[in-house]
Amino acid sequence: MRVISGTAKGRPLKAVPGTGTRPTTDKVKEAIFSMIGPYFDGGKVLDLFAGTGGLGIEALSRGMDRAVFIDLEYKSLEVVKANLKATGLENQAEVYKNDAERALKALAKREAAFDLVFLDPPYRLKSGDKLMGKMDELGLLEDEATIVLEYESSFEYPEHFGKFNRLRKAEYGETAVSVYKYRLNANSADESQEEEHHDGI
């Protein structure tokens, strides 16, 4: 694994030891950033199930100002910190040990708000839409925020719910990625969406 583009392009990223973490492959990561970027003019990113931190680090490398990395596993957090140091991005990042819902409540108390969120929960958890709803409820999302939800391709999330509208969906083998746009004043009845596409690997 490596940083694909931006200020830290080409820097190698460590993997989390063992089989408990399923890192996003470079190919899928490249596809995700071609859908949502590929580059950014500032903003704050939340990497909620950080794993190696590869998605949040890629966003920083491509122009995001600040990132918050959350994971429940100590070994993941150690890898995130090592990868931030290796890419020279540690001064733009905060790393916390917490579960997802507690982390969201803690961030809300600090009045944090994010422009980009990566949600890559373990495949056994089908809680992506619930977590997005919680972010809306807690005021953690800027208007027009982008949420990237990664999940098992055999599962399906709704195209529209609450203030979230799916712009893109792509499949890469057993992995599916849906990109949602958050709009504070969303009326899902008159939202337009881009055509979905499926990429086989």
C-alpha positions as CSV (number, residue, x, y, z in Angstrom):
1,M,0.0,0.0,0.0
2,R,1.1,3.5,-0.7
3,V,-0.1,7.1,-1.0
4,I,-1.2,7.4,-4.6
5,S,-1.1,11.2,-5.3
6,G,-0.5,14.6,-3.8
7,T,2.1,15.9,-1.4
8,A,3.0,12.4,0.0
9,K,2.7,10.6,-3.4
10,G,4.6,7.3,-3.4
11,R,5.2,7.0,0.3
12,P,4.6,3.4,1.5
13,L,2.0,2.7,4.1
14,K,2.2,0.0,6.8
15,A,-0.5,-2.5,7.1
16,V,-2.1,-3.5,10.4
17,P,-0.7,-6.9,11.6
18,G,-3.1,-9.9,11.6
19,T,-6.3,-10.5,9.6
20,G,-8.7,-8.4,11.6
21,T,-8.4,-5.3,9.4
22,R,-9.4,-5.2,5.7
23,P,-7.4,-2.3,4.1
24,T,-8.9,-0.6,1.1
25,T,-6.7,-1.7,-1.9
26,D,-4.8,0.9,-3.9
27,K,-7.0,0.2,-6.9
28,V,-10.2,0.9,-5.0
29,K,-8.6,3.9,-3.2
30,E,-7.7,5.4,-6.6
31,A,-11.2,4.8,-7.9
32,I,-12.7,6.4,-4.8
33,F,-10.6,9.6,-5.2
34,S,-11.4,9.8,-8.9
35,M,-15.1,9.9,-7.9
36,I,-14.8,12.5,-5.1
37,G,-11.8,14.7,-6.0
38,P,-9.3,14.0,-7.1
39,Y,-7.9,16.9,-5.2
40,F,-9.2,19.2,-2.5
41,D,-9.0,22.9,-1.6
42,G,-8.9,22.5,2.1
43,G,-11.5,21.1,4.5
44,K,-11.8,18.6,7.3
45,V,-11.9,14.8,6.9
46,L,-13.1,12.1,9.3
47,D,-11.8,8.6,8.9
48,L,-14.1,6.8,11.3
49,F,-13.0,3.2,11.0
50,A,-9.5,4.2,10.3
51,G,-7.7,0.8,10.0
52,T,-4.3,1.8,8.5
53,G,-5.5,5.4,8.0
54,G,-4.9,5.1,4.3
55,L,-8.1,6.9,3.2
56,G,-7.7,9.9,5.5
57,I,-4.0,10.2,4.7
58,E,-4.7,10.1,1.0
59,A,-7.2,13.0,1.5
60,L,-4.6,15.0,3.4
61,S,-2.1,14.4,0.7
62,R,-4.6,15.6,-1.9
63,G,-5.3,18.9,-0.1
64,M,-7.5,18.5,2.9
65,D,-6.4,20.7,5.8
66,R,-7.1,18.5,8.9
67,A,-8.1,14.9,9.6
68,V,-9.5,13.0,12.6
69,F,-8.8,9.2,12.7
70,I,-10.9,7.0,14.9
71,D,-10.4,3.3,15.6
72,L,-11.1,0.9,18.5
73,E,-8.0,-1.2,18.0
74,Y,-4.7,-0.2,19.6
75,K,-2.7,-1.9,16.8
76,S,-4.6,0.1,14.2
77,L,-4.0,3.4,16.0
78,E,-0.2,2.6,16.2
79,V,-0.2,1.9,12.4
80,V,-2.1,5.2,11.7
81,K,0.4,7.2,13.8
82,A,3.3,5.5,12.0
83,N,1.8,6.1,8.6
84,L,1.2,9.8,9.4
85,K,4.8,10.2,10.5
86,A,6.1,8.4,7.4
87,T,4.1,10.8,5.2
88,G,4.9,13.9,7.2
89,L,1.3,14.7,7.8
90,E,1.1,14.1,11.6
91,N,0.8,17.8,12.4
92,Q,-2.5,17.9,10.4
93,A,-4.1,14.9,12.2
94,E,-5.7,13.8,15.4
95,V,-5.9,10.1,16.3
96,Y,-8.3,8.7,18.9
97,K,-9.2,5.3,20.3
98,N,-13.0,5.0,20.5
99,D,-16.0,3.1,19.1
100,A,-17.8,4.9,16.3
101,E,-20.9,6.1,18.1
102,R,-19.0,7.3,21.2
103,A,-16.5,9.1,19.0
104,L,-19.3,10.9,17.1
105,K,-20.8,12.2,20.4
106,A,-17.3,13.3,21.6
107,L,-16.7,15.2,18.4
108,A,-20.1,16.8,18.6
109,K,-19.2,18.2,22.1
110,R,-16.2,19.8,20.5
111,E,-18.5,21.3,17.8
112,A,-16.5,19.6,15.0
113,A,-17.9,19.6,11.5
114,F,-16.5,17.7,8.5
115,D,-16.5,18.2,4.7
116,L,-15.6,14.6,3.9
117,V,-16.2,11.3,5.9
118,F,-14.9,7.8,5.2
119,L,-17.0,5.0,6.6
120,D,-15.5,1.6,6.1
121,P,-16.9,-0.4,9.0
122,P,-16.3,-4.2,9.4
123,Y,-18.5,-6.0,6.8
124,R,-20.5,-7.7,9.6
125,L,-21.8,-4.3,10.7
126,K,-24.6,-2.9,8.4
127,S,-24.8,0.4,10.2
128,G,-23.5,2.9,7.7
129,D,-26.8,4.6,7.2
130,K,-27.5,4.7,11.0
131,L,-24.1,6.3,11.6
132,M,-24.7,8.9,8.8
133,G,-28.1,9.7,10.4
134,K,-26.3,10.1,13.8
135,M,-23.8,12.6,12.2
136,D,-26.7,14.6,10.8
137,E,-28.5,14.6,14.2
138,L,-25.3,15.7,16.0
139,G,-24.5,18.5,13.5
140,L,-21.2,16.9,12.5
141,L,-21.5,17.5,8.7
142,E,-21.0,20.7,6.7
143,D,-23.6,21.5,4.1
144,E,-22.6,19.6,0.8
145,A,-20.4,17.2,2.8
146,T,-19.3,14.0,1.0
147,I,-19.7,10.6,2.7
148,V,-17.9,7.6,1.2
149,L,-19.4,4.3,2.4
150,E,-17.5,1.1,1.8
151,Y,-19.4,-2.2,2.4
152,E,-19.9,-5.7,1.2
153,S,-21.2,-5.8,-2.4
154,S,-23.9,-8.4,-1.6
155,F,-25.5,-5.8,0.7
156,E,-27.5,-2.7,-0.4
157,Y,-28.0,0.7,1.2
158,P,-30.8,3.0,0.1
159,E,-30.2,5.6,-2.6
160,H,-31.9,8.4,-0.6
161,F,-32.5,8.8,3.1
162,G,-32.9,11.8,5.3
163,K,-30.6,14.5,3.9
164,F,-28.4,12.1,2.1
165,N,-28.5,11.5,-1.7
166,R,-26.3,8.8,-3.4
167,L,-24.4,10.3,-6.3
168,R,-22.3,7.3,-7.3
169,K,-22.1,3.6,-6.6
170,A,-19.4,1.2,-7.9
171,E,-18.5,-2.4,-7.2
172,Y,-15.1,-4.0,-7.1
173,G,-15.4,-7.7,-6.5
174,E,-16.8,-8.2,-3.0
175,T,-16.4,-4.5,-2.2
176,A,-19.0,-1.8,-3.0
177,V,-18.5,1.9,-2.6
178,S,-21.4,4.4,-2.4
179,V,-20.7,8.2,-2.5
180,Y,-23.4,10.3,-0.8
181,K,-23.9,14.0,-0.7
182,Y,-25.3,15.6,2.4
183,R,-27.5,18.7,2.0
184,L,-28.9,20.5,5.0
185,N,-32.0,21.6,3.0
186,A,-32.4,18.4,1.0
187,N,-35.6,17.5,-0.6
188,S,-35.0,14.0,-1.9
189,A,-38.0,14.2,-4.3
190,D,-36.3,16.7,-6.5
191,E,-32.7,15.6,-6.2
192,S,-31.0,14.4,-9.3
193,Q,-28.3,11.7,-9.3
194,E,-25.6,10.6,-11.5
195,E,-25.8,7.3,-13.2
196,E,-24.5,4.3,-11.2
197,H,-21.7,2.2,-12.6
198,H,-20.2,-1.2,-11.8
199,D,-16.6,-2.0,-12.3
200,G,-15.5,-5.6,-12.1
201,I,-12.0,-6.5,-11.0
